[in-house]
């Protein structure tokens, strides 16, 4: 049975959601539904070039690989500008001064992003990248990362931390953080094409089964394209060619699908993890034992 996961698959490791469904015999495929654009890179580059002391930064908070990419691009801007102006940063020769970020701790959410930060620190010119990476596997959630920062970070007096985030961030972070929005997320302009491409790969192999929604904002964006191919229960749409069961990653998304879009939600994952989602769908599809 096919499972369409409305999310971007991970590219650097085996995708955990797809792997979880394969263990139950499903044929999963992920369809990216969002696009992320880096923004305000010049402002970030200026802060990096100024150095942490100017802004009294005692740490940098990073919660996604997109933020690592933004830091890398900002440093590229600094290097390019320095070459054009024939300027050589003293810190580039290996020393550490007030503009160096080498002694500044980078508090990272999750092991994958922490790994990307460490690799970036090795590639960038000395003093311009993360060298002291903290958190990682010991901070797999926003709550855990906040605990690490509160126990380890220095935010006394007028000191603060630079928090790199996106436009959809909903974390209620402390006022000790200087929030810098460096990427924006919107619906993918190529979703309809990507959906057709994904369906061509699996439609002929298995009967259709599930569509899994991961976020309210994404659901509204992709729904028109999905209606061209599927019939959703309890709707008046009759033009679709396949009946799809609907699953939601959590109660917030499920409520949105029911209340705002009028969809029947067959399954809600009890926890937002690959295993819980796959297990719950597999249990729903299991035949009820006869008494």
NULO-813326 format. One record per residue (C-alpha): residue in one letter; x, y, z. Coordinates in pm, whole numbers, plus 32768, in hexadecimal, padded with zeros to 4 digits. Example, Ala and Ser with C-alpha at 12.3 -4.5 7.8 and 13.67 -1.06 7.14 Angstrom:
BEGIN
a84CE7E3E830C/s85577F9682CA/
This chain:
BEGIN
x800080008000/x8080815C7FA6/x80C2827180A1/x80F783D8802D/x81BD84A0812E/x818C861680FD/x82E9867A816B/x844C869280E6/x851685528113/x866A856381B6/x877F854B80B7/x88B585078188/x883383D68248/x872782CC8209/x85DA837B823D/x854B830D838C/x83E083338329/x8402826B81E9/x84CB8160829F/x83C2814383B0/x82B0810482B0/x837D800781EE/x839E7F328328/x82237F088319/x82217EB081A7/x81AB7FFF8124/x823180B07FF0/x827B8214806A/x82E683427FA4/x832884A68016/x82BA85D87F52/x835B87277FB0/x824E882D7FE4/x831189588066/x84248A397FE2/x851B8AEE80C0/x85C78C2E8056/x86EA8CCB810E/x86AE8E38816A/x875E8F57821A/x88B58EC481CF/x8958901D81C4/x88E090698325/x89638F1B83A0/x8AAD8F5282EA/x8AD490A58393/x8AA2900B84EC/x8B9A8EF684A2/x8C978FEC8417/x8C6F90D28544/x8CBD8FB0862A/x8C0A8F3F8766/x8CA09046884D/x8C01916E879B/x8AA490E687D8/x8B00903F8925/x8AA48EE8889E/x8B088DCA8983/x8A778CB788AB/x89BF8C5B876B/x887F8B8C8769/x883C8AB68634/x870989D98606/x8720896C8499/x881589178384/x87868A3C82C3/x88218B2383C6/x89738A7A8393/x894E8AB1821E/x88F98C1F825B/x8A328C4C8332/x8B048BB1821F/x8A6F8C978116/x8A9F8DC881F5/x8C0F8D758226/x8C308D4F80AC/x8BAF8EB58091/x8CB68F29818C/x8DD28E7880D7/x8D648EFC7F84/x8D46905E800A/x8E9D904880AC/x8F3C8FD67F67/x8E9690EC7EA3/x8F1391EC7F9E/x906791427FB5/x90389117812C/x90D38FFD81F2/x90388FAA8343/x91428F76844D/x90778E5E84E4/x90998DA4839D/x92068D6283E9/x91AB8C918515/x919D8D90862E/x90728DDB8705/x8FFD8F3E8742/x8EB38FE3879B/x8E278F958642/x8E688E1E8660/x8D478D2D868E/x8E308C0B86E7/x8DFE8C258863/x8C868C5D8845/x8BAC8B2B888F/x8AAC8AC78789/x897C8A23882A/x88ED8931872A/x879E887E871B/x87CA871286B5/x88ED86378654/x88CE866284D9/x88DC87DE84EC/x89FA87CA85E7/x8ABC86F284F2/x8A8287F183DF/x8AFE890584C7/x8C4088498516/x8C84880B83A6/x8C47897A835A/x8D3C89E1846B/x8E4A891283C4/x8E1189B0826E/x8DED8B2082C0/x8F0E8C1482F7/x8F8E8C10845A/x8EBA8CDF8545/x8D8A8CEF8461/x8CE28BA484AD/x8C648ACA85C8/x8D7F8A218686/x8CD789E587D5/x8B9C891B8786/x8AB888BE88A8/x8968881588CA/x893D872D87A0/x88CE85D08803/x889986498967/x87A4875288EC/x86B086A38808/x858D878A8857/x855F88FF888C/x851F88C189FF/x866287FD8A26/x872A8903896A/x86978A188A41/x86FE89558B77/x886389358AF5/x88718AAB8AAF/x87E98B0A8C04/x88DB8A248CB9/x8A0B8A6F8BE5/x89E38BC38B3F/x8A518D1A8BB3/x893A8E1B8B94/x898D8EEF8CC1/x895F90678CB6/x894A90EB8B53/x89D78FB08AB5/x89008EEB89C2/x88FF8DD988BE/x88C58DE48747/x879C8D0986E9/x878B8CA88577/x86298C4B8515/x85248C488401/x83D88CF683C9/x83098BC9843B/x83B98BA68588/x82C28B8E86AA/x83B28B5187C9/x83858C3C88EE/x84F28C83892D/x85778D598A45/x85B88ECD8A17/x87268E798A4B/x87328E1C88D8/x87668F1387BC/x86888E7686B2/x87028E8C854D/x86108E0E8440/x86EA8D81832C/x85FC8CA68262/x84918CA481F1/x83B58B7B81A0/x829C8B7580A1/x81DA8A747FD8/x829D89C87EC7/x82598A5B7D6F/x82A189087CD2/x81CB882F7DB7/x80CC87CC7CAB/x81E3875A7BC2/x829F86AC7CDC/x815E85FB7D46/x812285737BE9/x828B85007BD7/x826F84527D28/x812883A67CD1/x81B283217B8A/x82BA82687C50/x81CD81AB7D32/x806681AE7CB2/x8097807D7BD7/x81407FB17CE6/x803F7FBC7DFE/x7ED780167E48/x7EB781717ED6/x7EA6819C804E/x7F0882CC811A/x7F57843D8107/x801084BF8238/x800286318295/x811686CA8369/x80B288388393/x7F76890F8379/x80118A188297/x808E891381A3/x7F3D8864819A/x7E8989948110/x7F9389C88006/x7F9388677F7A/x7E2188157F97/x7DB688957E3C/x7EBC87C27D8D/x7E6186907E5D/x7CF186B87E01/x7D4E86917C93/x7DBE852E7CDC/x7D0884B47E12/x7BAF84A37EA9/x7BAB85038018/x7A93847280E8/x79798558815E/x79B78653804C/x78E686A57F1B/x7A0E86757E33/x79C385577D44/x7AC785977C38/x7BE684E77CE5/x7C5B83967C69/x7CCD82FA7DB1/x7C3382EC7F0D/x7D37834C800F/x7D3F83168184/x7DC6843F8248/x7EC184418366/x7F498565842F/x8093857B84E8/x7FEE8616861A/x7EB186AA86B1/x7EEE880F8638/x7F0487A284CD/x7DDE86B484FA/x7D0187C98588/x7D5888AB8465/x7D02879D8366/x7BB2875A840B/x7B4588B8846B/x7BD9898E8359/x7BD688A08231/x7ABB87B48285/x7B8C867B8256/x7B5885308300/x7C9484D983C2/x7CB6836283EA/x7DF1835B84BE/x7EAC844B85A1/x800783E58617/x800E83D88796/x817184628787/x8214851F8664/x831584118618/x8347832E84E8/x830C81F085B1/x81CC826B865A/x813D82E78511/x818981A68453/x811780C68571/x7FCA817B8594/x7F7F81688421/x7FE07FF98417/x7EF97FB4853E/x7DDB8069848D/x7E0D7F938357/x7E267E4B8416/x7CF27D6F83F8/x7C207D5B8532/x7C377BFB85C2/x7AEF7B4185BB/x7A5F7ADD870B/
